[in-house]
Amino acid sequence: MYEIFVKLLEKYGVTAYKVSKATGIAGSTFTDWKNGRSVPKQDKLQKIADYFGVTVDYLITGVEEPQQKEIVLTPKDERDIAKDLDRIMGEIRKGDNGPLYYNGVEISGASINLLENAIEFALKETKLENKVKYNPYKNKK
C-alpha cells in the first residue's frame, strides 16, 4: 500500500506532510506504514483515498477499476420510449392541426420515417443522460 501512496504523492506533486495536514493523519503513521511497523486502518485508507480521488481498493491493490458501470436502457425504459414515440408519431400522422410542413412543402412519408428515427434516437439519448444526471450514485460500481 505504501508504494501506491508514494506513486500518488509523485503523481500529484504533494508531500506526505501536506497529506498529513489535510487528512489529520499523523506523519509518524506514514513512517510506520513505510517501515512495516503498522498496517493502515480502514478509516485512514478512506481519508487518503478521498484526498487523492481514488478508491480504497486502488490504494491497496494499485489496480484501477472503472468508476462507472455501463449505463444501459432497461426493458422498462425501452417500453416507455416506444410508448412516447408511438404517441408523438400518432399525433404527427393524425394531422389534426394539418399536415407537417418543412420549408412550405408537406413532408413525405419517407421523411416522416426519418423523423421518427431521429425522435427515437433523441428519446433514448435523453433517457441515458437523465440516468447519469438524476441517478449518479446508482450508476457507480
Secondary structure, DSSP 4 states (H G I P E B T S, - for coil): -HHHHHHHHHHHT--HHHHHHHHT--HHHHHHHHTTS----HHHHHHHHHHHT--HHHHHH-----SBPPP---HHHHHHHHHHHHHHHHHHHH-TT---EETTEEPPHHHHHHHHHHHHHHHHHHHHHHHHHH-TTTTB-
